[in-house]
Amino acid sequence: MGDGLGELALRAFTTFFATAGPIDVAAFYAVLTASVGPAQRRLTAVKGTAVATGLLLVFILFGEVLLRWLGITLAAMRTAGGILLMLLAIDMVFARPSNISSPTQAEALEAGERADISVFPLATPLIAGPAALGAAVLLAAEAGQRGILGELVVVAALLAVMTIQLALLLVAGRLHAVLG
């Protein structure tokens, strides 16, 4: 890939992987669906991942327009996104849970009481949370400077991470049963 597209692809993939947190989401999902049958678990995983992917694609395509309508500049979004990613990285380094990439106690309780968790809390805020949505807007803005090929690279990186997310959700129940 020429013109820095390989670097963009790597950065987009790692950013989406860090902000969507497929491993963390799968662990939480396994706990939330421990008492649900396999067919319902699969349906929830597919629906939740599809909704999150759709939401992130909307933010890739229309996020910059939405920000302009709200009066938020890309520079402000970059600053806020950088701070959010730094806090997420600090939490990862020190292996402590945070509300940036995991649900709050109140969200976990509410999710435990819901019959269908595919849209809330699975699709949003667990998979397509504030960090992932912000990253989608910023990566799309950067990709837009490289033309349609740059935008396709960001979409491909998102789809790769969402494929990993779905695969982890589909095996989360078995992993939870083995690991406890």
C-alpha positions as CSV (number, residue, x, y, z in Angstrom):
1,M,0.0,0.0,0.0
2,G,1.5,3.3,-1.0
3,D,1.2,6.8,0.3
4,G,1.1,5.8,3.9
5,L,-2.0,3.6,3.6
6,G,-0.3,0.7,5.3
7,E,0.4,2.9,8.3
8,L,-3.1,4.2,8.3
9,A,-4.4,0.6,8.2
10,L,-2.3,-0.5,11.1
11,R,-3.2,2.6,13.1
12,A,-6.9,2.2,12.4
13,F,-6.8,-1.5,13.3
14,T,-5.0,-1.0,16.6
15,T,-7.1,2.0,17.5
16,F,-10.4,0.2,16.9
17,F,-9.1,-2.9,18.7
18,A,-8.1,-0.8,21.7
19,T,-11.2,1.3,21.8
20,A,-13.8,-1.4,21.0
21,G,-12.0,-3.9,23.4
22,P,-13.0,-7.2,21.9
23,I,-11.4,-9.2,24.7
24,D,-12.9,-7.2,27.5
25,V,-16.3,-7.2,25.8
26,A,-16.2,-11.0,25.3
27,A,-15.4,-11.6,29.0
28,F,-18.2,-9.3,30.1
29,Y,-20.5,-10.9,27.6
30,A,-19.8,-14.4,28.8
31,V,-20.8,-13.4,32.3
32,L,-24.0,-11.6,31.1
33,T,-25.1,-14.6,29.0
34,A,-24.0,-17.4,31.3
35,S,-27.7,-18.4,31.9
36,V,-28.8,-18.1,28.3
37,G,-29.0,-20.9,25.8
38,P,-26.4,-21.3,23.0
39,A,-28.9,-20.2,20.2
40,Q,-29.9,-17.1,22.0
41,R,-26.2,-16.3,22.8
42,R,-25.3,-16.6,19.1
43,L,-28.2,-14.4,18.1
44,T,-27.3,-11.8,20.7
45,A,-23.7,-11.8,19.6
46,V,-24.5,-11.4,15.9
47,K,-27.1,-8.7,16.5
48,G,-24.9,-6.7,18.9
49,T,-21.9,-6.8,16.7
50,A,-24.0,-5.8,13.6
51,V,-25.6,-2.9,15.5
52,A,-22.2,-1.7,16.7
53,T,-20.7,-2.1,13.3
54,G,-23.5,-0.1,11.7
55,L,-23.2,2.6,14.3
56,L,-19.5,2.9,13.8
57,L,-19.9,3.0,10.0
58,V,-22.4,5.8,10.4
59,F,-19.9,7.7,12.5
60,I,-17.2,7.0,9.9
61,L,-19.4,8.4,7.1
62,F,-21.3,11.2,8.8
63,G,-19.4,11.9,12.1
64,E,-17.5,14.9,10.8
65,V,-20.8,16.5,9.6
66,L,-22.4,15.8,13.0
67,L,-19.5,17.4,14.8
68,R,-19.7,20.5,12.7
69,W,-23.5,20.7,13.3
70,L,-22.7,20.5,17.1
71,G,-20.0,23.1,16.8
72,I,-17.1,20.8,17.7
73,T,-13.9,21.1,15.8
74,L,-11.8,18.2,14.7
75,A,-8.9,19.7,16.7
76,A,-11.0,19.6,19.9
77,M,-12.1,16.1,19.1
78,R,-8.4,15.0,18.5
79,T,-7.4,16.5,21.8
80,A,-10.3,14.8,23.7
81,G,-9.7,11.5,21.8
82,G,-6.0,11.6,22.6
83,I,-6.7,12.1,26.3
84,L,-9.2,9.3,26.3
85,L,-6.8,6.9,24.6
86,M,-4.0,7.9,27.0
87,L,-6.3,7.1,30.0
88,L,-7.3,3.8,28.4
89,A,-3.6,3.0,27.9
90,I,-2.8,3.9,31.5
91,D,-5.6,1.6,32.7
92,M,-4.3,-1.2,30.4
93,V,-0.7,-0.8,31.7
94,F,-1.7,-0.9,35.3
95,A,-4.3,-3.6,34.7
96,R,-7.1,-1.8,36.5
97,P,-10.6,-1.6,35.3
98,S,-12.1,1.7,34.2
99,N,-15.4,3.0,33.0
100,I,-13.8,4.0,29.8
101,S,-13.8,0.6,28.3
102,S,-16.0,-1.3,30.7
103,P,-19.5,-0.8,32.1
104,T,-20.2,0.9,35.4
105,Q,-21.7,-1.1,38.2
106,A,-25.1,0.4,37.5
107,E,-24.9,-0.5,33.8
108,A,-23.9,-4.1,34.7
109,L,-26.9,-4.4,37.1
110,E,-29.3,-3.0,34.5
111,A,-27.8,-5.3,31.8
112,G,-28.3,-8.3,34.1
113,E,-32.0,-7.6,34.3
114,R,-32.6,-7.2,30.5
115,A,-33.9,-10.0,28.4
116,D,-32.1,-8.7,25.2
117,I,-28.7,-7.1,25.8
118,S,-27.7,-7.0,22.1
119,V,-28.3,-3.2,21.7
120,F,-27.7,-2.1,25.2
121,P,-25.2,-2.7,26.7
122,L,-23.5,-4.9,24.2
123,A,-23.6,-2.8,20.9
124,T,-23.4,0.4,22.8
125,P,-21.6,1.3,25.0
126,L,-19.5,-1.8,25.3
127,I,-18.4,-2.3,21.6
128,A,-19.3,1.1,20.1
129,G,-18.5,3.3,23.1
130,P,-17.5,6.9,23.2
131,A,-13.8,6.1,22.5
132,A,-14.6,3.9,19.5
133,L,-17.1,6.4,18.1
134,G,-14.6,9.3,18.5
135,A,-11.8,7.2,16.9
136,A,-14.1,6.4,14.0
137,V,-14.7,10.1,13.3
138,L,-11.0,11.0,13.6
139,L,-9.7,8.2,11.5
140,A,-12.3,8.9,8.9
141,A,-11.3,12.6,8.8
142,E,-7.6,11.6,8.3
143,A,-8.6,9.0,5.7
144,G,-10.7,11.5,3.8
145,Q,-7.5,13.4,3.1
146,R,-6.2,10.4,1.2
147,G,-9.3,9.9,-0.9
148,I,-11.7,7.0,-1.2
149,L,-8.9,4.4,-0.8
150,G,-8.0,5.9,2.6
151,E,-11.7,5.7,3.7
152,L,-11.9,2.1,2.4
153,V,-8.8,1.2,4.5
154,V,-10.4,2.6,7.7
155,V,-13.7,0.7,6.9
156,A,-11.7,-2.5,6.3
157,A,-9.8,-2.1,9.6
158,L,-13.2,-1.6,11.4
159,L,-14.6,-4.7,9.7
160,A,-11.6,-6.7,10.7
161,V,-11.9,-5.7,14.3
162,M,-15.7,-6.4,14.3
163,T,-15.0,-9.8,12.8
164,I,-12.6,-10.6,15.7
165,Q,-15.2,-9.2,18.1
166,L,-17.9,-11.5,16.7
167,A,-15.6,-14.5,16.8
168,L,-14.7,-13.8,20.4
169,L,-18.4,-13.4,21.4
170,L,-19.3,-16.6,19.7
171,V,-16.7,-18.6,21.8
172,A,-17.1,-16.5,25.0
173,G,-19.5,-18.9,26.6
174,R,-17.2,-21.9,26.0
175,L,-14.2,-20.0,27.2
176,H,-16.1,-18.9,30.3
177,A,-17.1,-22.5,31.0
178,V,-13.5,-23.7,30.7
179,L,-11.8,-20.8,32.5
180,G,-14.6,-20.2,35.1
